[in-house]
Amino acid sequence: MERSATLTGNLTIGNQLTNPVASSVDAAAQTAHKATDKIADKAAVQIDRSAAAVHRAVDVAAGVATSTEAWASGTFEQAQQATTRLTESASASIRARPIAAVVGVLIVGYLLGRLARP
């Protein structure tokens, strides 16, 4: 076996250090690397799970927004149709009896004016 001295003063046999401190530091470094790799793997799994949960939440929110938009659009169209029907009905009634319509409006205005007074 060939023995030689390294720059740090450690004796080597072949390619192995004979210094027990260096060996334990090397072992600790390897253990730390393994632990870091395990933590990184677990973190990656958790990040993937979190990303999937966020994607599901966004998909659900988009679905709710789409259905809400469809409902609101339908409700708006129904309100427009009801307004059109009411306007046409009122116009037909006023054309049929214009004097009664004016008298009715005057009575409603008078009553509202009386209710508004303290």
Steps between C-alpha positions, in 0.01 A plus 500: 500500500615842417484769764517866416432824684233741377521876517298499823738260662269195489645168405336321214508136412410472136214751456351474851563749778616352826393804704187402701379862522498538123316169468232606746463840331464326166241261645309790656506686169364196317230456764410868467482466121272198530278679750486806275407281204221332701368838615515633144312194371232538768474873430462431128218256572327752727544777244349275232205421728454868580517594133240235417273629779537856372420385145188320624391810693550720194305254285213498752502879519496525121207259485309698760574826319381352171175371646445830685558691176248278320244550779554878505472520123173304506364711785589822317325377185191404704497845661522666158213288371288580807572871459404485133174316579412748777574799275291358217215420737508847657514664156200299379304585815579873471401500129172329583405741785715815495278707733482226762880464484554873560249503789667192650844659480368819664345300786820300558703825497265663750518198734877484481518872574278456809713210625819699451381787722595485867 
